[in-house]
Amino acid sequence: MGPSLSPINQRRLARFRANRRGWWALWIFVGLFVVSLFAELIANDRPLVVWFEGSLYFPVVESIPETEFGGELPTEAVYRDPHVQGLIDAGGWALWPPIRYSYDTVHYGLPEPAPAPPSAENWLGTDDMGRDVSARILYGFRISVVFALLLTVASSVIGVVVAALQGYFGGKTDLFGQRIVEIWSGLPALYIIIIASALIEPSFWWLLFILLLFQWVSLVGVVRAEVLRARNLEYVKAARALGAGHLRVLFRHVLPNAMVATLTFLPFIMNGSITTLTSLDFLGFGLPPGSPSLGELLQQGKDNLHAPWLGISAFLSLALLLSLLIFVGEAARDAFDPRKAQGGDRG
């Protein structure tokens, strides 16, 4: 059995669970994220399994030439092609995912010009390039959450380390560190990101790096204040008197207290990261063209007011994602609030 929670953490967990809105929001968010991790098995233009003439194939994870199914081309089979489907049906069967489109699949057989309205085949319609909206939302949800998670973790680590060094050592370290943080946080981050994105071809990792340069300052003020308070506590002074090194005192005795405040801010930092990525995609300075993006879908909704399903789908998806994170953040803030010894249902 693993180590059990301390009494204070048990009370915090009880207060978090007592906030029903935040508790259920956490489970819904985790469930949606886990589903999005298997997006290739839910929305794909290749079958999950193909049984052909006694052999089993898995096109979703392997490249299979058309000649394997009796075709003429040595390149990978285009499974949405009626000719390829006929070849497979003649010698076996294919198991398709619920949505027979990937995020970049163009539906060339639309009954009307794109963007097409919702139908039995395209549940949320298509965008102005004939791509399935439901598939793009599913993949876009995954990219947004993964991007926000990576940015939140990386920026939190940098921010906590910088703030801990400032608060623990104080003096000139704190003085010069605060001046640098104040100058850095005063820079027009969005304009710098837009200029950099215009000069360098944007990509997932490039955007992550450029946003990380400015995101880390969000936790410095909170963690620094907690470290300044914790370094004067009796047990910290006792550890110093016993000869414990600075790093041991900082990471073993001081930072655990500061991490309480940090944990309550993480959902809100994720929320801001998703909003920033969506804004950049909406303005055209975010992910590369063609990437599944909620911001790009919002931009299409603005440009195609005669196709309201585009804007409505993107807005509802983004509103659901951000609302779940806000509810989780509020529940975490209440759970770690020392003034609330007991938590009750908050609906």
Secondary structure, DSSP 4 states (H G I P E B T S, - for coil): -PPPPPHHHHHHHHHHHH-HHHHHHHHHHHHHHHHHHTHHHHB-SS-SEEEETTEEE-TTTS--BGGGGT-S-SSBP-TTSHHHHHHHHHHEEEE--SB---TT-B-TT-SSSSSPPP-SSSTT-B-TTSBBHHHHHHHHHHHHHHHHHHHHHHHHHHHHHHHHHHHHH-HHHHHHHHHHHHHHHTS-HHHHHHHHHHHS---HHHHHHHHHHHHGGGGHHHHHHHHHHHTTSHHHHHHHHTT--HHHHIIIIIHHHHHHHHHHHHHHHHHHHHHHHHHHHHHT-SSPTTS--HHHHHHHHHH-TT-HHHHHHHHHHHHHHHHHHHHHHHHHHHHT-TT-SS-----
